[in-house]
Amino acid sequence: MPAAVEDRDKTEENVSEKIHRLQSNSSQLTVDDEQLQLAAAYVSDAQYNRNIQFETSPQAIRFYKLYNHWSTQGVTYFFILVDLFLALFEDPAVYLLPVWVTSVVEFICLLMFTLRLFHFSKITPTKVFWRDAKNICVIVSILLTLMDMIVYLTLRETGYFAVRWSRVLRPLFCVNFTESRQLRRAFRNIRNTLPEITYVFVLFMFSVAVFSLMALKLFAKRKLSTVEGALYFSNYLDIFFNLYVLVTTANSPDVMMPAYEVSWAYSIFFVIFIIVNTYVFMSLFLAVVYNDYKKHLKNEVRKLVYMKHRKMIEAFNLLKITYGTEFVVPDSRWRQLVKLVAPEIPSSQRELLWRVSDDEQKGFVGRESFIRLADLLNIQVVQMKERTHPLEKCLPNMYNSTVSQFIQRIVKHPGFRYTYDVIIVINAIFIGGDETNPLISKAEWVFLTLYISEILLKLFVYEPRAFFAKSQFWNWFDSLIIVAALMGTIVNAALKSSGGYSSQQVLDIVFILRVLRLIRIIDSFQRFRVLLNTLVNLIPTMLTYAGLVVVVYYIFAIIGMEAFKGRIQFYGANSSDPAAKYCGNPALKGSQFAALRYCRNNFNNIVSAFILLIELTVVNQWHVLAAGFVKVTHLTARIFFVIFHIMVVIILINIFIAFVLEAFFVEHSLARSAVETAVEKKIQELGMGDCVDCPAGNLVEVMETNENDLGNTDNTDLKSKLRFKIASIRYKTVDALLQHMFEEELNPEDEIPTFEEIDNLSPDDYVPKQPTFDSIA
């Protein structure tokens, strides 16, 4: 017998002996249901990076499980959205409802928030609950809103003027409930970054102030005038505002022209100002934000890693048994735990994860392998099952004939894809032509026929369920675009033939669909695919910052509506009312705001307010918009627009850019995490691999069924039924991406602090580099 075979047999005998000894002590293998439920709660928290400290009694665990259930979270989000959307129906409204209706709805929302908070209080220790700032913030917001509602309704009924100031508190419910931990973390990082930004901002404002003083001394006595006939740079506050606007380039070169027309030498002042403040200080802002924000974000991620490891250790301690001189978790307990934590995972995938955890097939896992379970559960492993093409089943002779095999080789050949890439380019030339030309109209039918033929040929070659699998985005995109374009073209042709009438709306849709076809060419270039997949993977994290911007927008929109509602009116595009020329306010007569027909840019409802704030974020012409509202109110209205610019453009946008830069670099350049690599390695060892970027073939994504419920099958049976691959979109949670961003700099084997120590960690805390797991209690 060869030595290698003999060694392998001995190893298998040793493994079998270990498993037999472990199973012989059946009393150790049984686990109390309460302990299992508590361990599942810890593992679930570690998987989704929840940092809630909860009571460990059986009743509290049941409440905690209900608290984290998707249905209760969905109800909370629903009432948060209802509360936010009430602004659509309150004065100033898009559609005005009676006050009592909106008040009753808001009261119901507040009642639901109170119940949710009460539910949370039942699962957390009392001291922890009252020490948590977010709970206090929610309670105070509810009480202030109730007080404001009572005062507002009372004053309204007695005929006095009243303001619903508590509406600015509504986004706080969105931020401070436990479910919004990513949003709350983003706000917390901004708060921590503000001190460093403040120093740079003060220096920047000092620079603008000094340049404003120089401009006053340089131009005030020369009696220059603007295009509107006003004195040029004669008032210090106006100079300061105009130079601040120049930093944003919104009024360049207009602000310089009166002086530049007198002498080219005056342009030197503005050039130096732009270099110092626009390029140097704005770049410095981004550098400071990037460096400081990354430091605080790293601290947050370190807390996530420590909290995850601490909870996994707690779960391990609940399930461990003694085996010789070490503590282990046996196979049976591990499987019970995973089935309880992630019941949606098919048993075949559980078998794969177990084989990754128990790499040596000992029948148990140690502490280090057990701790990796949370990361394993966050990896998207796609199960693929080999299926025979329906035509091969029904018509085997025809499908396997020489002609059929020839067609299949053509479709699978790269030249087939390149041919259709050329067709797309030619189609783009025709799309740019005049659609009224009969030649172009007929060519559209030719292109549609070619595209439909391509889809039919691919369906002939590839198994239909594999072709339209969930992961085959481009196949879905291409097919939907072609079918929609075909239907639109047929409808338009039918309308024309029936009465010489063509619907412009149908034509618009058809033209848009024609243009969208060009997007599919992206899939033909590897570099394009890499960039696009990177952007797709970043979408969940970007949504966090989109929510951050929406919260800030909502607050500014409410303040803007209370301050500026009704000041500017829009009369319609074709209105003949003389007041339409000055937006219904005589103060705007002869203003640039009215001349540019900006009347629709107002705060007369929440939708208009959001659109206006987006325009201010883009920065172009924001000073003209601000000047219009200054004319209809007071000079101090500038403060509102300057604060918005500072908060959104200078702080939020720079922080968003910093985060996206870091995330993009990591996602675009780093390899998969160590845990993902271990899963891929095990997939290949089992002979069940399927590459991510391969064509669909006849592999179909499957869910758990009796057919593929493998249980504890052997390797041969597992191989014959399924294939696995790591999904392209690799992160189930935003927290997983954040951890991946800094995993090169954070050692997951650092000594794990206690729950209280983790909460109090700061970016400057010393972290031991090479601790041992033996030091963990």
Buried (B, 14 or more C-beta within 10 A) or exposed (E): EEEEEEEEEEEEEEBEEBBEEBBEEEEBBEBEEEBBBBBBBBBBBBBBBBBBBBBBEEEBBEBBBEBBEEEBBEBBBEBBEBBBEBBBBBEBBEEEBEBEEBBEBBEEBBEBBBBBBEBBBBBBBEEBBEEBEBBEBBBEBBEBBBEBBEBBBEEEEEEEEBEBBBBBBBBBBBBBBBBBBBBBBBBBBBEBBEEBBEEBBEEBBEBBBEBBEBBBEBBBEBEBEBEEEEBBBBEBEBBBBBBBBBBBEBBBEBBBBBBBEEEEEBBEBBEEBBEBBBEEBBEEBBEBBBEBBBBBBBBBBBBBBBBBBBBBBBBBBBBBBEBEEEBBBBBBBBBBBBEBBBEEBBBBBBBBBBBBBBEEBBBBBBBEBBBBBBBBBBBBBBBBBBBEBEBBEEEEEEBEEEEBEEBBEEBBEEEBEEBBBEBBEEBBEBBEEEEEEEEBBEBBEEBBEBBBEBBEBBBBBBBBBBBBBEBBBBBBBBBEBBBBBBBBBEBBBEBEEEEEEBBEEBBEBBBEBBEBBEBBBEBBEEEEBEBBBBBEBBEBBBEBBEBBBBBBBBBBBBBBBBBBBBBBBBBEEEEEEEEBBBBBBEBBEEBBBBEEEBBBBBBBBBEBBBBBBEBBBEBEBBBBBBBBBBBBBEEEBBEBBBEBBBBBBBBBBBBBBBBBEBBBEBBBEEEBBEBBEBBBEBBEEBEBBBEEEEBBBBBBBBEBEEEBEBEEBEEEEBEEBBBBBBBBBBBBBBBBBBBBBBBEEBBBBBBBBEBEEBBEBEBEEEBEEEBEBEEBE
